[in-house]
Amino acid sequence: MDRVRELASKKAAVIFTKSSCCMCYSIKTLFYELGASPAIHELDQDPYGRDMERALRALGCDPSVPA
């Protein structure tokens, strides 16, 4: 959970996604179209992704992505 909080505190907009998730793709596209440059963390491509996904669920994100 500390890693999730640390990453979330580094930038105004942070998105936790999975590369195979169509809703995640839509959210990323929306942010870019609005001119935002969010920090994007692909959980399925991160060695700590499973741990971060569990932490997101513990924080109330269900489903865990996009968050």
Gaussian input, Z-matrix of N, CA and C with variables (Angstrom, degrees):
# hf/3-21g

backbone

0 1
 N
 C     1     B1
 C     2     B2     1     A1
 N     3     B3     2     A2     1     D1
 C     4     B4     3     A3     2     D2
 C     5     B5     4     A4     3     D3
 N     6     B6     5     A5     4     D4
 C     7     B7     6     A6     5     D5
 C     8     B8     7     A7     6     D6
 N     9     B9     8     A8     7     D7
 C    10    B10     9     A9     8     D8
 C    11    B11    10    A10     9     D9
 N    12    B12    11    A11    10    D10
 C    13    B13    12    A12    11    D11
 C    14    B14    13    A13    12    D12
 N    15    B15    14    A14    13    D13
 C    16    B16    15    A15    14    D14
 C    17    B17    16    A16    15    D15
 N    18    B18    17    A17    16    D16
 C    19    B19    18    A18    17    D17
 C    20    B20    19    A19    18    D18
 N    21    B21    20    A20    19    D19
 C    22    B22    21    A21    20    D20
 C    23    B23    22    A22    21    D21
 N    24    B24    23    A23    22    D22
 C    25    B25    24    A24    23    D23
 C    26    B26    25    A25    24    D24
 N    27    B27    26    A26    25    D25
 C    28    B28    27    A27    26    D26
 C    29    B29    28    A28    27    D27
 N    30    B30    29    A29    28    D28
 C    31    B31    30    A30    29    D29
 C    32    B32    31    A31    30    D30
 N    33    B33    32    A32    31    D31
 C    34    B34    33    A33    32    D32
 C    35    B35    34    A34    33    D33
 N    36    B36    35    A35    34    D34
 C    37    B37    36    A36    35    D35
 C    38    B38    37    A37    36    D36
 N    39    B39    38    A38    37    D37
 C    40    B40    39    A39    38    D38
 C    41    B41    40    A40    39    D39
 N    42    B42    41    A41    40    D40
 C    43    B43    42    A42    41    D41
 C    44    B44    43    A43    42    D42
 N    45    B45    44    A44    43    D43
 C    46    B46    45    A45    44    D44
 C    47    B47    46    A46    45    D45
 N    48    B48    47    A47    46    D46
 C    49    B49    48    A48    47    D47
 C    50    B50    49    A49    48    D48
 N    51    B51    50    A50    49    D49
 C    52    B52    51    A51    50    D50
 C    53    B53    52    A52    51    D51
 N    54    B54    53    A53    52    D52
 C    55    B55    54    A54    53    D53
 C    56    B56    55    A55    54    D54
 N    57    B57    56    A56    55    D55
 C    58    B58    57    A57    56    D56
 C    59    B59    58    A58    57    D57
 N    60    B60    59    A59    58    D58
 C    61    B61    60    A60    59    D59
 C    62    B62    61    A61    60    D60
 N    63    B63    62    A62    61    D61
 C    64    B64    63    A63    62    D62
 C    65    B65    64    A64    63    D63
 N    66    B66    65    A65    64    D64
 C    67    B67    66    A66    65    D65
 C    68    B68    67    A67    66    D66
 N    69    B69    68    A68    67    D67
 C    70    B70    69    A69    68    D68
 C    71    B71    70    A70    69    D69
 N    72    B72    71    A71    70    D70
 C    73    B73    72    A72    71    D71
 C    74    B74    73    A73    72    D72
 N    75    B75    74    A74    73    D73
 C    76    B76    75    A75    74    D74
 C    77    B77    76    A76    75    D75
 N    78    B78    77    A77    76    D76
 C    79    B79    78    A78    77    D77
 C    80    B80    79    A79    78    D78
 N    81    B81    80    A80    79    D79
 C    82    B82    81    A81    80    D80
 C    83    B83    82    A82    81    D81
 N    84    B84    83    A83    82    D82
 C    85    B85    84    A84    83    D83
 C    86    B86    85    A85    84    D84
 N    87    B87    86    A86    85    D85
 C    88    B88    87    A87    86    D86
 C    89    B89    88    A88    87    D87
 N    90    B90    89    A89    88    D88
 C    91    B91    90    A90    89    D89
 C    92    B92    91    A91    90    D90
 N    93    B93    92    A92    91    D91
 C    94    B94    93    A93    92    D92
 C    95    B95    94    A94    93    D93
 N    96    B96    95    A95    94    D94
 C    97    B97    96    A96    95    D95
 C    98    B98    97    A97    96    D96
 N    99    B99    98    A98    97    D97
 C   100   B100    99    A99    98    D98
 C   101   B101   100   A100    99    D99
 N   102   B102   101   A101   100   D100
 C   103   B103   102   A102   101   D101
 C   104   B104   103   A103   102   D102
 N   105   B105   104   A104   103   D103
 C   106   B106   105   A105   104   D104
 C   107   B107   106   A106   105   D105
 N   108   B108   107   A107   106   D106
 C   109   B109   108   A108   107   D107
 C   110   B110   109   A109   108   D108
 N   111   B111   110   A110   109   D109
 C   112   B112   111   A111   110   D110
 C   113   B113   112   A112   111   D111
 N   114   B114   113   A113   112   D112
 C   115   B115   114   A114   113   D113
 C   116   B116   115   A115   114   D114
 N   117   B117   116   A116   115   D115
 C   118   B118   117   A117   116   D116
 C   119   B119   118   A118   117   D117
 N   120   B120   119   A119   118   D118
 C   121   B121   120   A120   119   D119
 C   122   B122   121   A121   120   D120
 N   123   B123   122   A122   121   D121
 C   124   B124   123   A123   122   D122
 C   125   B125   124   A124   123   D123
 N   126   B126   125   A125   124   D124
 C   127   B127   126   A126   125   D125
 C   128   B128   127   A127   126   D126
 N   129   B129   128   A128   127   D127
 C   130   B130   129   A129   128   D128
 C   131   B131   130   A130   129   D129
 N   132   B132   131   A131   130   D130
 C   133   B133   132   A132   131   D131
 C   134   B134   133   A133   132   D132
 N   135   B135   134   A134   133   D133
 C   136   B136   135   A135   134   D134
 C   137   B137   136   A136   135   D135
 N   138   B138   137   A137   136   D136
 C   139   B139   138   A138   137   D137
 C   140   B140   139   A139   138   D138
 N   141   B141   140   A140   139   D139
 C   142   B142   141   A141   140   D140
 C   143   B143   142   A142   141   D141
 N   144   B144   143   A143   142   D142
 C   145   B145   144   A144   143   D143
 C   146   B146   145   A145   144   D144
 N   147   B147   146   A146   145   D145
 C   148   B148   147   A147   146   D146
 C   149   B149   148   A148   147   D147
 N   150   B150   149   A149   148   D148
 C   151   B151   150   A150   149   D149
 C   152   B152   151   A151   150   D150
 N   153   B153   152   A152   151   D151
 C   154   B154   153   A153   152   D152
 C   155   B155   154   A154   153   D153
 N   156   B156   155   A155   154   D154
 C   157   B157   156   A156   155   D155
 C   158   B158   157   A157   156   D156
 N   159   B159   158   A158   157   D157
 C   160   B160   159   A159   158   D158
 C   161   B161   160   A160   159   D159
 N   162   B162   161   A161   160   D160
 C   163   B163   162   A162   161   D161
 C   164   B164   163   A163   162   D162
 N   165   B165   164   A164   163   D163
 C   166   B166   165   A165   164   D164
 C   167   B167   166   A166   165   D165
 N   168   B168   167   A167   166   D166
 C   169   B169   168   A168   167   D167
 C   170   B170   169   A169   168   D168
 N   171   B171   170   A170   169   D169
 C   172   B172   171   A171   170   D170
 C   173   B173   172   A172   171   D171
 N   174   B174   173   A173   172   D172
 C   175   B175   174   A174   173   D173
 C   176   B176   175   A175   174   D174
 N   177   B177   176   A176   175   D175
 C   178   B178   177   A177   176   D176
 C   179   B179   178   A178   177   D177
 N   180   B180   179   A179   178   D178
 C   181   B181   180   A180   179   D179
 C   182   B182   181   A181   180   D180
 N   183   B183   182   A182   181   D181
 C   184   B184   183   A183   182   D182
 C   185   B185   184   A184   183   D183
 N   186   B186   185   A185   184   D184
 C   187   B187   186   A186   185   D185
 C   188   B188   187   A187   186   D186
 N   189   B189   188   A188   187   D187
 C   190   B190   189   A189   188   D188
 C   191   B191   190   A190   189   D189
 N   192   B192   191   A191   190   D190
 C   193   B193   192   A192   191   D191
 C   194   B194   193   A193   192   D192
 N   195   B195   194   A194   193   D193
 C   196   B196   195   A195   194   D194
 C   197   B197   196   A196   195   D195
 N   198   B198   197   A197   196   D196
 C   199   B199   198   A198   197   D197
 C   200   B200   199   A199   198   D198

   B1=1.4487
   B2=1.5233
   B3=1.3111
   B4=1.4647
   B5=1.5181
   B6=1.3383
   B7=1.4643
   B8=1.5316
   B9=1.3128
   B10=1.4699
   B11=1.5235
   B12=1.3017
   B13=1.4737
   B14=1.5218
   B15=1.3238
   B16=1.4673
   B17=1.5237
   B18=1.3383
   B19=1.4638
   B20=1.5292
   B21=1.3159
   B22=1.4660
   B23=1.5206
   B24=1.3082
   B25=1.4664
   B26=1.5237
   B27=1.3247
   B28=1.4623
   B29=1.5216
   B30=1.3227
   B31=1.4576
   B32=1.5212
   B33=1.3170
   B34=1.4675
   B35=1.5259
   B36=1.3207
   B37=1.4684
   B38=1.5206
   B39=1.3162
   B40=1.4613
   B41=1.5211
   B42=1.3312
   B43=1.4569
   B44=1.5218
   B45=1.3231
   B46=1.4542
   B47=1.5203
   B48=1.3370
   B49=1.4585
   B50=1.5214
   B51=1.3268
   B52=1.4637
   B53=1.5180
   B54=1.3063
   B55=1.4654
   B56=1.5256
   B57=1.3262
   B58=1.4632
   B59=1.5271
   B60=1.3183
   B61=1.4693
   B62=1.5313
   B63=1.3444
   B64=1.4678
   B65=1.5313
   B66=1.3253
   B67=1.4652
   B68=1.5331
   B69=1.3251
   B70=1.4703
   B71=1.5213
   B72=1.3322
   B73=1.4609
   B74=1.5303
   B75=1.3250
   B76=1.4678
   B77=1.5232
   B78=1.3169
   B79=1.4686
   B80=1.5271
   B81=1.3366
   B82=1.4727
   B83=1.5230
   B84=1.3288
   B85=1.4589
   B86=1.5239
   B87=1.3213
   B88=1.4604
   B89=1.5272
   B90=1.3150
   B91=1.4644
   B92=1.5253
   B93=1.3415
   B94=1.4610
   B95=1.5260
   B96=1.3338
   B97=1.4669
   B98=1.5214
   B99=1.3249
   B100=1.4620
   B101=1.5269
   B102=1.3283
   B103=1.4547
   B104=1.5133
   B105=1.3133
   B106=1.4691
   B107=1.5234
   B108=1.3012
   B109=1.4647
   B110=1.5327
   B111=1.3338
   B112=1.4597
   B113=1.5208
   B114=1.3102
   B115=1.4619
   B116=1.5230
   B117=1.3155
   B118=1.4625
   B119=1.5197
   B120=1.3230
   B121=1.4614
   B122=1.5224
   B123=1.3274
   B124=1.4622
   B125=1.5275
   B126=1.3217
   B127=1.4578
   B128=1.5191
   B129=1.3339
   B130=1.4594
   B131=1.5273
   B132=1.3193
   B133=1.4606
   B134=1.5239
   B135=1.3088
   B136=1.4658
   B137=1.5272
   B138=1.3343
   B139=1.4700
   B140=1.5282
   B141=1.3195
   B142=1.4639
   B143=1.5269
   B144=1.3211
   B145=1.4555
   B146=1.5145
   B147=1.3241
   B148=1.4720
   B149=1.5224
   B150=1.3205
   B151=1.4644
   B152=1.5280
   B153=1.3282
   B154=1.4636
   B155=1.5278
   B156=1.3288
   B157=1.4580
   B158=1.5332
   B159=1.3187
   B160=1.4674
   B161=1.5293
   B162=1.3261
   B163=1.4668
   B164=1.5270
   B165=1.3267
   B166=1.4659
   B167=1.5257
   B168=1.3296
   B169=1.4728
   B170=1.5217
   B171=1.3347
   B172=1.4681
   B173=1.5301
   B174=1.3283
   B175=1.4662
   B176=1.5306
   B177=1.3285
   B178=1.4586
   B179=1.5141
   B180=1.3090
   B181=1.4627
   B182=1.5300
   B183=1.3265
   B184=1.4548
   B185=1.5145
   B186=1.3078
   B187=1.4541
   B188=1.5278
   B189=1.3195
   B190=1.4671
   B191=1.5255
   B192=1.3382
   B193=1.4604
   B194=1.5157
   B195=1.3133
   B196=1.4605
   B197=1.5262
   B198=1.2902
   B199=1.4697
   B200=1.5077
   A1=110.47
   A2=116.29
   A3=119.68
   A4=111.36
   A5=116.66
   A6=120.11
   A7=110.24
   A8=116.90
   A9=120.77
   A10=109.91
   A11=116.52
   A12=119.94
   A13=111.34
   A14=116.75
   A15=120.44
   A16=110.38
   A17=116.81
   A18=120.43
   A19=111.10
   A20=116.74
   A21=120.82
   A22=112.38
   A23=117.26
   A24=120.03
   A25=113.37
   A26=117.73
   A27=120.67
   A28=114.36
   A29=117.75
   A30=120.18
   A31=109.26
   A32=116.57
   A33=120.67
   A34=112.12
   A35=117.50
   A36=121.66
   A37=108.97
   A38=115.73
   A39=122.11
   A40=107.65
   A41=116.19
   A42=120.86
   A43=108.57
   A44=115.75
   A45=121.98
   A46=106.48
   A47=116.69
   A48=121.26
   A49=110.71
   A50=114.06
   A51=122.80
   A52=106.35
   A53=116.45
   A54=120.28
   A55=112.74
   A56=118.97
   A57=121.73
   A58=113.41
   A59=117.94
   A60=122.53
   A61=110.39
   A62=116.53
   A63=119.48
   A64=111.56
   A65=118.50
   A66=120.81
   A67=109.73
   A68=116.78
   A69=120.66
   A70=110.28
   A71=116.29
   A72=120.80
   A73=110.03
   A74=116.58
   A75=120.86
   A76=111.72
   A77=116.68
   A78=120.89
   A79=110.50
   A80=116.47
   A81=119.68
   A82=110.45
   A83=116.62
   A84=121.25
   A85=110.99
   A86=116.88
   A87=121.11
   A88=111.34
   A89=116.93
   A90=120.16
   A91=110.73
   A92=116.85
   A93=119.86
   A94=111.26
   A95=117.40
   A96=120.46
   A97=111.97
   A98=116.69
   A99=121.07
   A100=112.27
   A101=116.43
   A102=120.89
   A103=114.47
   A104=116.87
   A105=120.18
   A106=109.62
   A107=115.51
   A108=120.28
   A109=107.93
   A110=115.59
   A111=119.43
   A112=112.27
   A113=115.30
   A114=120.46
   A115=105.48
   A116=116.56
   A117=120.90
   A118=108.82
   A119=115.12
   A120=121.28
   A121=108.11
   A122=115.62
   A123=121.88
   A124=108.07
   A125=116.94
   A126=120.95
   A127=113.02
   A128=117.56
   A129=119.54
   A130=112.58
   A131=117.88
   A132=121.37
   A133=112.12
   A134=116.79
   A135=122.33
   A136=108.79
   A137=117.79
   A138=119.17
   A139=113.14
   A140=117.98
   A141=121.81
   A142=111.60
   A143=116.65
   A144=121.77
   A145=114.90
   A146=117.67
   A147=120.11
   A148=111.03
   A149=115.99
   A150=119.62
   A151=110.76
   A152=116.34
   A153=119.63
   A154=110.97
   A155=116.76
   A156=119.88
   A157=110.62
   A158=117.44
   A159=120.89
   A160=110.73
   A161=116.26
   A162=120.37
   A163=110.74
   A164=117.26
   A165=120.57
   A166=110.75
   A167=116.27
   A168=119.12
   A169=110.67
   A170=116.53
   A171=120.70
   A172=111.20
   A173=116.47
   A174=121.11
   A175=112.40
   A176=116.51
   A177=120.11
   A178=115.47
   A179=118.24
   A180=121.43
   A181=108.89
   A182=116.74
   A183=120.23
   A184=108.40
   A185=120.55
   A186=125.75
   A187=111.83
   A188=114.29
   A189=119.34
   A190=113.31
   A191=117.65
   A192=120.63
   A193=109.45
   A194=119.54
   A195=125.21
   A196=110.79
   A197=114.51
   A198=120.43
   A199=109.09
   D1=-30.93
   D2=179.12
   D3=-62.08
   D4=-39.27
   D5=-179.69
   D6=-64.03
   D7=-42.18
   D8=178.86
   D9=-61.23
   D10=-46.98
   D11=179.94
   D12=-64.12
   D13=-39.76
   D14=179.69
   D15=-63.18
   D16=-48.17
   D17=-179.81
   D18=-63.81
   D19=-39.82
   D20=-178.91
   D21=-67.32
   D22=-25.39
   D23=-177.61
   D24=-85.36
   D25=-8.63
   D26=-174.33
   D27=-83.28
   D28=-18.68
   D29=-176.22
   D30=-147.24
   D31=153.99
   D32=-177.44
   D33=-64.25
   D34=-36.90
   D35=179.07
   D36=-121.87
   D37=121.89
   D38=-179.66
   D39=-131.55
   D40=132.53
   D41=179.46
   D42=-125.72
   D43=128.94
   D44=173.69
   D45=-101.50
   D46=123.67
   D47=-173.76
   D48=-137.24
   D49=179.13
   D50=168.53
   D51=-127.79
   D52=141.48
   D53=-174.11
   D54=-65.87
   D55=-23.83
   D56=-177.82
   D57=-94.44
   D58=3.65
   D59=-174.77
   D60=-92.46
   D61=119.67
   D62=-178.27
   D63=-68.97
   D64=-33.45
   D65=177.86
   D66=-67.74
   D67=-37.70
   D68=176.99
   D69=-61.42
   D70=-42.14
   D71=177.83
   D72=-60.20
   D73=-43.64
   D74=-179.87
   D75=-62.63
   D76=-41.88
   D77=179.76
   D78=-65.07
   D79=-44.21
   D80=178.81
   D81=-61.34
   D82=-44.04
   D83=179.33
   D84=-61.39
   D85=-43.63
   D86=178.87
   D87=-58.97
   D88=-46.88
   D89=179.53
   D90=-60.00
   D91=-45.26
   D92=-179.65
   D93=-64.32
   D94=-40.24
   D95=179.33
   D96=-65.22
   D97=-27.69
   D98=177.38
   D99=-83.32
   D100=-0.10
   D101=177.36
   D102=86.47
   D103=8.35
   D104=178.87
   D105=-84.00
   D106=156.02
   D107=174.92
   D108=-126.44
   D109=78.48
   D110=-176.35
   D111=-73.60
   D112=156.51
   D113=169.29
   D114=-80.63
   D115=124.53
   D116=-177.82
   D117=-113.02
   D118=129.46
   D119=179.72
   D120=-120.62
   D121=109.74
   D122=179.12
   D123=-82.53
   D124=105.40
   D125=-173.91
   D126=-64.70
   D127=-31.20
   D128=-179.89
   D129=-77.48
   D130=-5.61
   D131=178.27
   D132=-115.65
   D133=5.33
   D134=-178.98
   D135=-106.79
   D136=133.49
   D137=179.83
   D138=-60.83
   D139=-22.74
   D140=177.95
   D141=-102.08
   D142=13.82
   D143=-174.37
   D144=-57.74
   D145=-43.68
   D146=-179.52
   D147=-63.99
   D148=-41.54
   D149=177.96
   D150=-63.89
   D151=-41.56
   D152=179.38
   D153=-66.75
   D154=-35.80
   D155=177.99
   D156=-64.74
   D157=-41.60
   D158=176.21
   D159=-62.90
   D160=-40.05
   D161=179.30
   D162=-64.52
   D163=-40.32
   D164=178.26
   D165=-63.01
   D166=-40.36
   D167=176.95
   D168=-63.55
   D169=-40.79
   D170=179.33
   D171=-63.63
   D172=-27.93
   D173=178.27
   D174=-83.65
   D175=-1.64
   D176=176.40
   D177=105.16
   D178=5.46
   D179=179.25
   D180=-86.22
   D181=108.90
   D182=179.53
   D183=-142.27
   D184=107.74
   D185=5.37
   D186=-69.04
   D187=164.13
   D188=-173.41
   D189=-73.89
   D190=-22.86
   D191=177.66
   D192=-132.96
   D193=149.92
   D194=-8.05
   D195=-73.50
   D196=145.00
   D197=178.72
   D198=-136.66

